[in-house]
Amino acid sequence: MSSIVPVRIFGHIGSPYSRKMVALMRYRQIPYRVTWGDPREALQSLGVAVPKPALLPVLLLPDDDEQPQALCDSTPLIRRLEHLYPRRSVLPRDPALAFVDYLLEDYADEWVTKFMFHYRWHFATDAGHAGNLLPLGYSVSLPDAMLQQMSVMLSERQIGRLGVVGSSDHTAPVIEASYRRFLQAMEAHLASQPYMLGTRPGAGDFALYGQLTQLVSVDPTPRDIALDLAPRVVVWTSLMEDQSGLELADTRWNDPVDLPSTLRPLLNEIGRTYVPAQLANAAALKAGEGTWECEIDGQRWVQSAFAYQGKCLSWLREEFAQLAKADQQRLLGALEGTGCEALLVGLV
């Protein structure tokens, strides 16, 4: 694919996944053109089918016949871009470390987003703040009457979805304690190295960054918590927005058999919260049940079963199955005792 043809991106500034992909494009120095707002009208004018569901961001990439195709879902999009643009990869070459990066990305996309959604819509002050700001991401020139109408409609819809994503009065203490531990783990880790898996960023860094753009920069309650507990994380989030100038000549990835000790608390947090949620969700889907429940961090958690998160677990396990036996053993050694290895039980 010609490097002079910019990739079209349609996104929203309030979408963590849009911010994830735009920052990744900057870092990888891939030419792009971003349009903020609803992509449907633009795609229709281009004669391109709108993906279903049309989740943000939407990227226009060539299909097998070199025709533009609208695609969404940031994780597979990152892998597709790796084939189209090989320079400045965000996927570690070491297969065992690449799996750790995949795990971090999955955790950010599927669990850290619970922090974002909970803090944005659970508290009245934050919900009012988001309801007023997010519609303006479609047009800062919205008439006041339309802004008010969109604000009410958006807030009602998103607040109504809190239970679907697992946020409730009962789970709130678990989510909020997990958010604080997550911030403290990242804060300590960033004191030892600038990225999660070395001195260059991986896909997991951009996934974490995407969620943090909202948590530490937009929504008042999680922003105040982050400013108090994790100033390095706050500044890191700003720095990650544009890493296009990072010179890679002297950078390195961590050795998966000798990961920094500061990464372990973050892996422990994944094993403590995200892993039991994923396993319970998968069990519910297998049994054909509409909800799942389990104990997370000593509390009972009840949530609707999500088919997509079941796919995420399947994809993670497929990544593991594709590793050579020696790489599987190195990976399991790195994860031992964190709780993350429970995702891979029965696969060796």
C-alpha positions in Angstrom: 0.0 0.0 0.0 1.4 3.4 -0.9 2.7 5.3 2.1 1.6 8.6 0.6 -2.1 7.7 0.7 -3.5 8.7 4.1 -5.6 6.3 6.0 -9.1 7.8 6.7 -10.2 7.6 10.3 -13.6 8.5 11.7 -13.7 8.9 15.4 -14.9 10.9 18.4 -12.8 12.7 21.0 -14.8 11.1 23.8 -14.1 7.6 22.4 -11.0 5.9 24.1 -10.6 3.6 21.1 -10.5 6.6 18.7 -7.8 8.2 20.7 -6.0 4.9 20.9 -5.8 4.6 17.2 -5.0 8.2 16.3 -2.1 8.2 18.8 -0.9 4.9 17.4 -1.0 6.3 13.8 1.1 9.3 15.0 3.7 7.1 16.7 4.0 4.8 13.7 4.3 7.8 11.4 1.5 6.4 9.2 -0.1 9.2 7.1 -3.7 9.6 8.2 -6.6 12.0 7.9 -9.1 12.0 10.8 -12.7 13.2 10.7 -14.3 13.8 14.1 -17.9 12.8 14.3 -20.5 10.4 13.0 -19.0 8.5 10.0 -22.2 7.3 8.4 -22.9 10.2 6.1 -19.3 10.5 5.0 -19.1 6.7 4.3 -22.4 6.8 2.3 -21.1 9.7 0.2 -18.0 7.7 -0.6 -20.1 4.7 -1.6 -18.6 2.6 1.2 -20.8 0.2 3.3 -21.2 1.3 6.9 -19.9 -1.5 9.2 -22.5 -3.1 11.6 -22.3 -2.2 14.3 -20.6 1.1 13.4 -18.3 1.3 16.5 -15.8 4.1 16.7 -13.3 4.5 15.3 -13.9 3.4 11.8 -10.9 3.2 9.4 -11.0 3.0 5.7 -8.5 0.4 4.5 -8.2 -1.5 1.2 -9.8 -4.8 0.7 -8.4 -7.6 -1.4 -9.4 -5.7 -4.6 -7.8 -2.5 -3.3 -11.2 -1.0 -2.8 -11.8 1.1 0.4 -13.5 -0.9 3.1 -14.8 0.5 6.4 -13.5 -1.4 9.4 -13.8 -1.1 13.2 -12.4 -2.9 16.3 -9.0 -1.5 17.3 -7.2 -4.7 18.2 -7.5 -6.4 14.7 -7.0 -3.1 13.0 -3.6 -2.7 14.7 -2.6 -6.1 13.4 -3.8 -5.3 9.9 -1.8 -2.0 9.9 1.3 -4.0 10.9 1.0 -5.9 7.6 0.4 -2.7 5.6 3.0 -0.6 7.3 6.0 -2.6 8.8 7.9 0.3 10.2 7.8 1.3 13.9 5.9 -1.8 15.0 4.0 -1.8 18.3 4.1 -5.6 18.5 7.1 -7.1 20.3 9.2 -9.5 18.2 9.6 -12.0 21.1 6.5 -14.2 20.9 6.2 -14.5 24.7 6.4 -10.8 25.3 4.0 -10.2 22.4 1.5 -12.2 24.4 2.0 -10.1 27.5 1.4 -7.0 25.3 -1.8 -8.6 23.9 -3.0 -9.3 27.5 -2.3 -5.7 28.5 -4.2 -4.4 25.5 -7.1 -6.7 26.2 -7.2 -5.7 29.8 -7.3 -2.0 28.9 -9.9 -2.4 26.2 -12.3 -4.6 28.2 -11.6 -3.9 32.0 -10.1 -0.4 32.3 -13.0 0.8 30.1 -15.2 -0.2 33.0 -13.5 2.4 35.1 -14.1 5.0 32.4 -17.8 4.1 31.9 -18.5 3.8 35.6 -16.9 7.2 36.6 -18.4 8.9 33.6 -22.0 7.9 34.2 -22.4 6.6 37.8 -22.0 9.9 39.5 -24.4 12.8 38.8 -21.7 15.4 38.5 -19.6 13.5 36.1 -22.7 12.4 34.0 -23.8 16.0 33.7 -20.3 17.0 32.7 -20.1 14.3 30.0 -23.6 14.9 28.8 -22.8 18.6 28.1 -19.4 17.9 26.5 -19.8 14.8 24.4 -22.4 16.1 21.9 -20.1 18.9 21.1 -17.6 16.3 19.7 -20.0 16.1 16.7 -20.1 19.9 16.2 -18.9 22.7 18.5 -21.5 24.9 16.8 -24.6 22.9 17.8 -27.5 25.2 18.6 -28.2 25.3 22.4 -31.6 23.7 22.0 -30.1 20.8 20.0 -27.2 20.5 22.4 -29.6 20.2 25.3 -31.7 17.6 23.5 -28.7 15.5 22.6 -27.3 15.9 26.1 -30.5 14.5 27.6 -30.8 11.7 25.1 -27.1 10.6 25.4 -27.1 10.7 29.2 -30.3 8.7 29.5 -29.0 6.1 27.1 -25.6 5.7 28.7 -26.8 5.7 32.3 -29.3 3.1 31.3 -26.4 0.9 30.1 -24.5 1.0 33.4 -25.8 -2.3 34.6 -25.1 -3.9 31.3 -21.3 -3.2 31.6 -21.3 -4.1 35.3 -21.5 -0.8 37.1 -24.0 -0.7 40.0 -24.1 0.5 43.6 -23.0 -3.0 44.6 -20.0 -3.3 42.2 -19.0 0.4 42.6 -16.5 -0.3 45.5 -14.8 -3.1 43.5 -14.5 -0.8 40.4 -13.2 2.1 42.4 -10.7 0.1 44.4 -9.4 -1.5 41.2 -9.0 1.9 39.6 -6.9 3.1 42.5 -4.7 0.0 42.5 -4.3 0.3 38.7 -3.2 3.9 39.0 -0.7 3.1 41.8 0.7 0.1 39.8 1.2 2.2 36.7 2.7 5.1 38.7 5.3 2.8 40.3 6.1 1.2 37.0 6.5 4.4 35.1 9.1 5.5 37.7 11.3 2.6 36.4 10.7 2.8 32.7 8.7 4.9 30.2 6.4 2.3 28.7 4.8 -0.9 29.9 7.2 -3.4 28.2 10.4 -1.5 27.7 11.7 1.8 26.3 9.3 1.8 23.3 5.5 1.5 23.4 3.5 -1.6 22.5 -0.1 -1.9 21.5 -1.0 -2.3 25.2 0.4 1.2 25.9 -1.9 2.8 23.4 -4.9 0.8 24.7 -4.2 2.1 28.2 -3.6 5.6 26.9 -7.0 5.6 25.1 -8.9 4.9 28.3 -6.8 7.3 30.3 -7.5 10.2 28.0 -11.0 10.2 29.4 -10.2 9.1 33.0 -7.4 11.7 33.7 -8.3 14.4 31.3 -12.1 14.7 30.9 -14.2 13.3 33.7 -13.8 15.2 37.0 -13.9 12.4 39.6 -11.4 10.0 38.2 -9.2 13.0 37.1 -9.0 14.2 40.7 -8.1 10.7 41.9 -5.4 10.4 39.3 -3.9 13.8 40.1 -3.7 12.8 43.7 -2.4 9.2 43.3 -0.6 9.1 40.0 0.9 12.3 38.6 3.3 10.3 36.4 0.3 8.6 34.8 -1.4 11.9 34.1 1.7 13.3 32.4 2.4 10.0 30.6 -1.1 10.2 29.1 -0.3 13.6 27.7 3.0 12.5 26.3 1.5 9.4 24.7 -0.7 11.6 22.5 2.1 12.2 20.2 5.2 9.9 20.2 6.0 10.5 16.5 9.4 11.9 17.4 10.6 8.9 19.5 13.8 7.6 18.0 13.9 3.8 18.1 17.6 3.3 17.6 18.4 2.9 21.2 15.1 1.5 22.5 14.6 -2.0 23.7 11.8 -4.4 24.7 11.9 -6.1 28.1 13.0 -9.8 28.4 9.9 -11.8 29.1 11.8 -14.1 31.5 13.1 -11.1 33.4 10.2 -8.6 33.5 10.7 -5.6 35.7 9.4 -6.2 39.2 7.3 -3.0 38.9 5.2 -4.7 36.2 4.1 -7.5 38.5 1.5 -5.5 40.5 -0.2 -4.6 37.2 -0.3 -8.2 36.2 -1.5 -9.1 39.7 -4.4 -6.6 39.2 -5.3 -8.2 35.9 -5.4 -11.6 37.6 -7.3 -10.3 40.6 -10.2 -8.6 38.6 -10.3 -9.1 34.9 -9.4 -12.8 34.8 -12.3 -14.0 37.0 -14.7 -11.8 35.1 -13.6 -13.3 31.8 -13.8 -16.8 33.0 -17.3 -16.3 34.5 -18.5 -14.6 31.3 -17.2 -17.5 29.2 -18.8 -20.1 31.4 -22.2 -18.2 31.2 -21.9 -18.0 27.4 -21.1 -21.7 27.1 -24.1 -22.5 29.3 -26.4 -20.3 27.3 -27.0 -18.0 30.3 -27.8 -14.3 29.9 -26.0 -13.2 33.0 -22.9 -14.3 35.0 -21.8 -13.8 38.5 -18.7 -14.5 40.5 -16.6 -13.2 43.3 -14.2 -10.4 42.4 -12.0 -8.9 45.0 -14.1 -10.5 47.8 -17.4 -9.0 46.4 -20.2 -10.7 44.5 -20.4 -9.3 40.9 -23.4 -9.8 38.6 -23.4 -8.7 34.9 -24.9 -9.4 31.6 -23.0 -11.9 29.5 -21.1 -10.4 26.6 -20.5 -12.4 23.5 -17.7 -10.1 22.4 -15.8 -10.5 25.6 -16.1 -14.3 25.0 -14.5 -13.8 21.7 -11.7 -11.8 23.3 -10.9 -14.7 25.6 -11.0 -17.1 22.6 -8.6 -14.9 20.6 -6.3 -14.6 23.6 -6.2 -18.4 23.9 -5.6 -18.8 20.2 -2.6 -16.5 20.5 -1.3 -18.7 23.2 -1.9 -21.9 21.2 0.1 -20.5 18.3 3.2 -20.1 20.5 5.9 -22.7 20.3 6.0 -24.9 23.4 9.2 -23.2 24.6 7.6 -19.8 24.3 4.5 -21.0 26.1 6.7 -22.2 29.0 8.6 -18.9 29.1 5.3 -17.0 29.2 3.8 -19.2 31.9 6.9 -18.6 34.0 6.5 -14.9 33.6 2.8 -15.0 34.6 3.1 -17.6 37.4 1.5 -16.4 40.6 -0.3 -13.4 39.1 -3.6 -15.1 38.5 -3.3 -14.4 34.7 -2.2 -18.0 34.1 -5.8 -19.1 35.0 -6.8 -17.9 31.5 -4.7 -20.6 30.0 -5.5 -23.6 32.1 -5.9 -26.7 30.0 -4.1 -25.3 27.0 -0.6 -26.7 27.6 
